[in-house]
């Protein structure tokens, strides 16, 4: 993965404390199909996240009725945006929202599931980036890996400060289609599911409840691939992340 030289993070080496949340270890919802084109559609990516009245259970399975309302994103592509560089393994995501949370679910093909430390997150882990506008310099980073560990931090790239705070109240679940840390069998992949409270994502109480039509910037990075590629720019450049519109 392209490395970053920043005061806050490196694309290969994170120095963030991890905490373990709910983990499910059974096979669950079916994986999405792989489309024929790697880089179809607009860049940055666009996605419409539907509103849900019945919140999904955050267990990693993505088999709740609520998730049927959400379409899969385009497959993650090479971080440099090359049409000829097909990612080694498929990764895709879905997003939903209600008045309390932004919900995110991710499916990742992985033939050999392994747990790893978030402080040395590399090929198998997932990096999730969320920003309210893509311009303020503040953004949220969530890390997780097949073993179920997760870490959250909030950064301000304009000031160059260390992590500001964790995303208080985040719910997180991981589910596996395969066996963790067992090289003797073939695995299919893993799911990661998140409920991110608006009260922690926004900077003020007045803005804690979003409205239909609001746009957030989101990106996913895994195995040298991203949902919205950032080409030669730095990974923390939120203006290159996908645009997620909240719709009802």
Protein Blocks (a to p, Z undefined) as FASTA:
>chain_A
ZZdddfkbcfklccdddddddddfbdcdddddddfbfkgcjddddddddddfbdcddehn
opafklmmpccddddddfklpaklccfbdcdddddddfkbccdddddddfbdcdddfklg
cfkmccddddfklpnopacdddddfkopacdddddfknopacfbdcehiacddddeddeh
iakbccfbdcddddddfklmpmbfklmpccehiacdddddeehiafbdgkjacfklmklm
ccddddZZ
